Amino acid sequence: MSDWRRHFSGFGGRAYLDCAAQGPFPLETAEAVRAAVRLKEHPEEITPDLFEGLPARARAAAARLIGCHPSSITLGAGATHGLNAAALGLPLGRGDEVLVAEREFPAVVLPFVNLEPAGIGVRLVAPSAGRHVFAEDFARVVTSRTRAIACSLVTFATGVRIDLQALGDLCRARGLFLVIDGAQAIGAIDFRVADHPIDVLAVSGYKWLLSPYGTGFAYVSPRVIDRMRVAQVNWQTVEGANRLNRPFDYALRFREGACRFDAGETASFLNLAGFTASVEFLNRVRPSTVEAHAGRLIDRLVAGLQGTGLGLVSDLGPGRRSCIVALEAGSLDATRRVWRRLADAGVVVSLRDNLIRVAPHLYNGPEDIDRLLEAARPEKGPA
């Protein structure tokens, strides 16, 4: 525990339990960003291979994290980049329909809503019971119009994990595209993309990847890469365009692999240096280590809820839990009062979908959980 904690700041004396909102830099990432800032102060130190070498290193780190070949990785400014690449690139046409869950994070839904002027519909899938939408809920509403399913691997508010195997089996059986938002999962759970029939997996950098805001990547399956249209051309991903001392023929021949979907200015080293350092750190740590440690802290939290007035909302069943746990009190007002008490006590958590969201990481210990539990208990009046 102490070995991992030394890689992070002290959080100003607060109990920082909010990695699902902003993942902190490891100290080595902060050092990498400082080195990148120096390059803009001293551009005479920038070497010509930086613009090719740094994206290649970032791509390799992301590929190692999820267990794929670097050629399947596209680099962008967040999960939204990958989700838009899927919405604008997949062969969807007039009359087609995309299924998304009710209460899904807006970044998953809105890129497909943007397709409605082209006659492509979006249908919200309601849970069959409770507040969680599972794979079977998608299965019961698929129609002949359905062409794709888009959903979060881990839901942002409750931390419930979707059954990717069941969802993938459904998509393969019905010939559907599967688009997954991994923003609240990748880096925090043991995951290999090859184990699941995903077509596009979009990931933001600033949460569980502990990277700068404005970073992220997406995996594009070899099954669909040549079927997808490139909606925005990044000249650096076109064959020959970077040969600046030769005449251009302006032929649009993309380089092999998913790099064709890279965002412009991919080699923005002020961001990419930090992203690469953080993902390489996570590769050394291993996401399974993060998942196991956070799981122990969540178990401690749930076991100590008695007397706090808080109840568990997340589903902690096998295959459904993540590194996020959501809690609520007896009413909306009561939940907000507890959240304010936590903030006053220096316990940093989020309020999402009117739930208290707790998201621990390696830098947290049992004392942070105990501090949360103590602050959540109602103050006792005078005897």
SULKAWO-V171781 format. One record per pair of residues at least 6 apart in sequence whose C-alpha atoms are under 8 Angstrom apart, sorted by the first residue. I is the first residue (numbers start at 1). GAP is how many residues later the second one is. Records with the same first field share a line. If there is no record, write none. Layout:
I: GAP ; GAP
//
This chain:
1: 361 ; 362 ; 364
4: 358 ; 359
5: 357 ; 358 ; 359
6: 357
7: 19 ; 20 ; 21
8: 16 ; 17 ; 18 ; 19 ; 355
9: 17 ; 18
13: 333
14: 332 ; 333 ; 334
15: 331 ; 332 ; 333 ; 349 ; 353 ; 356
16: 331 ; 332 ; 333 ; 344 ; 348 ; 352
17: 330 ; 331 ; 332 ; 341 ; 342 ; 343 ; 344 ; 347 ; 351
18: 330 ; 331 ; 332 ; 339 ; 340 ; 341 ; 342
19: 188 ; 189 ; 340 ; 341 ; 342
20: 136 ; 164 ; 187 ; 188 ; 304 ; 339
21: 186 ; 329
22: 184 ; 185 ; 186 ; 188
23: 183 ; 184 ; 185 ; 186 ; 187 ; 188
24: 183 ; 186 ; 187
25: 185 ; 186 ; 187 ; 253
26: 184 ; 252 ; 255
28: 249 ; 250
29: 182 ; 244 ; 245 ; 246 ; 248 ; 249
30: 244
32: 241 ; 242 ; 245
33: 237 ; 238 ; 240 ; 241
36: 233 ; 234 ; 237
37: 233
39: 6 ; 7
50: 217
51: 216
52: 215
54: 213 ; 215 ; 218 ; 219
55: 20 ; 211 ; 212 ; 217
57: 219
58: 214 ; 217 ; 218 ; 221
59: 11 ; 12 ; 14 ; 15 ; 16
60: 9 ; 10
61: 215 ; 218 ; 219 ; 222
62: 8 ; 11 ; 155 ; 217
63: 6 ; 7 ; 9 ; 10
64: 6 ; 219
65: 122 ; 127 ; 214 ; 217 ; 218
66: 120 ; 125 ; 126 ; 127
67: 124 ; 125 ; 126 ; 127
68: 124 ; 125 ; 126
71: 185 ; 186 ; 187 ; 188
72: 147 ; 148 ; 149 ; 150 ; 185 ; 186 ; 187
73: 144 ; 145 ; 146 ; 147 ; 184 ; 185 ; 186
74: 8 ; 143 ; 144 ; 145 ; 146 ; 184 ; 185 ; 186 ; 187 ; 188
75: 140 ; 141 ; 142 ; 143 ; 184 ; 186 ; 187 ; 188 ; 191
76: 6 ; 138 ; 139 ; 140 ; 141 ; 142 ; 186 ; 187 ; 190
77: 127 ; 136 ; 137 ; 138 ; 139 ; 140 ; 186
78: 124 ; 125 ; 126 ; 127 ; 135 ; 136 ; 137 ; 138 ; 139
79: 28 ; 102 ; 103 ; 104 ; 123 ; 124 ; 125 ; 126 ; 137 ; 138 ; 139
80: 27 ; 28 ; 122 ; 124
81: 121 ; 136 ; 137 ; 182
82: 118 ; 119 ; 120 ; 121 ; 135 ; 136 ; 137
83: 24 ; 25 ; 28 ; 96 ; 98 ; 117 ; 119
84: 27
85: 145 ; 146 ; 176
86: 93 ; 114 ; 142
87: 24 ; 25 ; 28
88: 23 ; 27 ; 141 ; 142 ; 143
89: 138 ; 139 ; 140 ; 141 ; 142
90: 134 ; 137 ; 138 ; 139
91: 136 ; 137 ; 138
92: 28 ; 55
93: 25 ; 26 ; 27
94: 24 ; 25 ; 26
95: 24 ; 25 ; 26 ; 50
96: 23 ; 24 ; 25 ; 49 ; 50 ; 51
97: 23 ; 24 ; 25 ; 26 ; 48 ; 49 ; 50 ; 51
98: 14 ; 22 ; 23 ; 24 ; 25 ; 48 ; 49 ; 50 ; 51 ; 52
99: 23 ; 24 ; 25 ; 26 ; 39 ; 47 ; 49 ; 50 ; 51
100: 8 ; 9 ; 22 ; 23 ; 24 ; 25 ; 49 ; 50 ; 51
101: 23 ; 24 ; 25 ; 32 ; 50
102: 22 ; 23 ; 24 ; 25 ; 31
104: 47 ; 48 ; 51 ; 52
105: 47 ; 50 ; 51
108: 42 ; 43 ; 44 ; 73
109: 41
112: 8 ; 9 ; 10
113: 8 ; 9
115: 6
116: 6
125: 8 ; 12 ; 13 ; 16
126: 7 ; 11
127: 6 ; 7 ; 10
128: 9
132: 28
134: 28 ; 29
135: 27 ; 28 ; 29 ; 31 ; 32
136: 30 ; 31
138: 29
139: 31
146: 30
147: 28 ; 29 ; 30
148: 23 ; 28 ; 29 ; 30 ; 31
149: 22 ; 27 ; 28 ; 29 ; 30
150: 28 ; 29 ; 30 ; 31
151: 28 ; 29 ; 30
152: 10 ; 28 ; 29 ; 30 ; 31 ; 32
153: 8 ; 9 ; 11 ; 27 ; 28 ; 29 ; 31 ; 32
154: 6 ; 7 ; 8 ; 28 ; 29 ; 30 ; 31 ; 168
155: 6 ; 29
156: 28 ; 196
157: 169 ; 195 ; 196 ; 198 ; 200
158: 155 ; 156 ; 166 ; 167 ; 168 ; 197 ; 199
159: 25 ; 155 ; 162 ; 163 ; 164 ; 165 ; 166 ; 167
160: 154 ; 155 ; 156 ; 160 ; 161 ; 162 ; 164
161: 158 ; 159 ; 160 ; 161
162: 158
163: 156 ; 157
164: 32
165: 31 ; 32
168: 10 ; 28 ; 29 ; 30
169: 28
170: 6
171: 6 ; 7
172: 25
177: 21 ; 22
178: 19 ; 20 ; 21 ; 22
179: 19 ; 20 ; 21 ; 22 ; 23
180: 18 ; 20 ; 21 ; 22
181: 20 ; 21 ; 22
182: 19 ; 20 ; 21 ; 22
183: 19 ; 20 ; 21 ; 22 ; 24 ; 25
184: 23 ; 24
185: 23 ; 137 ; 138
186: 17 ; 22 ; 23 ; 101
187: 21 ; 22 ; 95 ; 99 ; 100 ; 103
188: 20 ; 21 ; 99 ; 100 ; 102 ; 103 ; 134 ; 135
189: 98 ; 99 ; 101 ; 102 ; 133 ; 134
190: 96 ; 97 ; 98 ; 101
191: 96
198: 23
199: 20 ; 21 ; 22 ; 24 ; 25
200: 18 ; 19 ; 20 ; 21
201: 17 ; 18 ; 19
202: 14 ; 15 ; 16 ; 17
203: 13 ; 14 ; 15
204: 11 ; 12 ; 13
205: 6 ; 7 ; 8 ; 9 ; 10 ; 11 ; 12 ; 70
206: 6 ; 7 ; 8 ; 9 ; 10
209: 66 ; 69 ; 70 ; 73
210: 65 ; 68 ; 69
211: 63 ; 64 ; 67 ; 68
212: 59 ; 62 ; 63
213: 58
214: 57
215: 56 ; 57 ; 60
216: 59
219: 39
220: 38
225: 32 ; 33
230: 30 ; 31
232: 29 ; 31
233: 27 ; 28 ; 31
234: 26 ; 27 ; 28 ; 29 ; 30 ; 31
235: 6 ; 7 ; 29
236: 6
237: 17 ; 18 ; 22 ; 23 ; 25
238: 14 ; 15 ; 16 ; 17 ; 22
239: 13 ; 14 ; 15 ; 16
240: 8
241: 7 ; 9
254: 6
266: 6
290: 71 ; 72
291: 31 ; 32
293: 68 ; 69
294: 29 ; 65 ; 66 ; 67 ; 68
295: 27 ; 28
297: 63 ; 68 ; 69 ; 72
298: 25 ; 27 ; 62
300: 66 ; 69
301: 68 ; 69 ; 72
302: 10
304: 69
305: 6 ; 68
307: 70
308: 65 ; 66 ; 68 ; 69 ; 70
309: 20 ; 21 ; 67 ; 68 ; 69
310: 17 ; 18 ; 19 ; 20 ; 25 ; 66
311: 16 ; 17 ; 18
312: 13 ; 14 ; 15 ; 16
313: 12 ; 13 ; 14 ; 15
314: 7 ; 11 ; 12 ; 13
315: 6
316: 6
323: 36 ; 37 ; 38
324: 33 ; 34 ; 35 ; 36
325: 32 ; 33 ; 34
326: 29 ; 30 ; 31 ; 32
327: 28 ; 29 ; 30
328: 7 ; 26 ; 27 ; 28
329: 6 ; 9
332: 22
335: 19 ; 20 ; 21
336: 15 ; 18
338: 38
339: 10 ; 12 ; 17 ; 37
341: 34 ; 35
342: 6 ; 7 ; 30 ; 33 ; 34
343: 6
345: 30
347: 21 ; 24 ; 25
349: 7 ; 8 ; 9 ; 10
350: 6 ; 7 ; 8
351: 6
//
